[in-house]
């Protein structure tokens, strides 16, 4: 089975920075891409940023210019550097791995809490 684990969440003040990490392990023979999603209380889960194994990235409009996603295929890891954080960034952040021939769905982690105070 494939395991996905996020880390790096915490409490920061508005304008601060945080770096999230996601490491996948298990039976992984190929990776199509990895992404970060978030879910705030009362809201549905949304895509924050995604990166293909080749390096192509995609960001939600709300985080463009502030967040940066990167992937390390050799380590089956993905990172999310978050700068200029805003209170509205507060959410549980989840990592998703698209691998092993899957073209949709993917493997999910349990999430890491990010809280941004005013």
N, C-alpha and C positions, 0 to 999 in steps of 0.2 A: 504494500500500500504506500501511497505518497503522503507525506506529512509536511505541512506548511506552518511555520511559526513566525509570528511578528514580535518585534520588540522595539523599544525606544520611545514609547509614549510617556507622557507625563504632564505636569502642570507648568505652564509658562505664562508670562505676561504678554499682553498685546504688543506686537512689534518684535517679539523675540523669535528665536529659531529652535527647531527641533529636527532631529534626523531619525527616521524610522528605518528599520531593517527587516528583511524577510528572508528566511532561509528555508529552502525546500530540500527534503531528503526522501529516501526510499527508492523505489523502482522508477527511475527517470532516464529514459534513453534518448529523449529529444525534448526541446523546449521551443514552442512557437512564440511565446511572449509571457510577460508577467505584468500585473497591474495592481494599483491601489484603489480601493473603494472606501467610502465612509458612510456612516449612518448616524445621524443626529436624532435625538429624541423627537418622536412625532413625525419623522420624515422617512422616506424610503431610501434604500441604499443607492448611492450614486457613484459613478466613475469619477475618480480624481485624476489619475494619470495612468498611462499604460506604455509599455515599451516592448517592441518586438526584439527577437534575438539578434536581428541585424542592426539594431540601434534606433529604428524609427520610433518616435515618441508621439503621444497624443495626450493633451491636457484639457481639463474642463476649463471653460472660460473664466470661472471664478478664481482659479489658481494660477493662471498664466502669468509669467513674470515673477512669481513668488516661489513656486515649487519646482523642483527638478527631480526627475526620476532617472535612475541609472540601473543597468543590469550587469551582473558578472556571471556569464554563462558557465564558466569553469567551476564556480562555487554554488551554482543554482540559487543565486541570491539576487534580490532587487532592493533598491534603497530609495527613500524619498526624503530629500532635503527640503525642509519647509522654512521659509524665511518670511519676515514681515507678517507674522501670524495675527489673525483677527479673531475676535470672540466667535464669529460665525463659523470658524474652522473647527470649533469644538465638536467632536464626534468620536465614535469608535472607528478606527481605521483597520480595514481588512486587506489582506494580500490574497491575490488570486494567481494561480499558475495554470497556464494553458500548455499542456504537454502531452506526450505519448499519442500523438495522432488526433487529439481532440481539436475540433474547430470551434467549439462553443462550450460553455459551462466552465470547466476547469476545476482545480482543487482549491479549496478555501482554508484559510487559517482561522484562528479563533478571535483575532482582533486585538488591538491595543488602544487604550483610551488616551485621547489627546484633549486636554482642557486648556483653553486660552482665557485668561482673566482680563478684565478691563483695567 
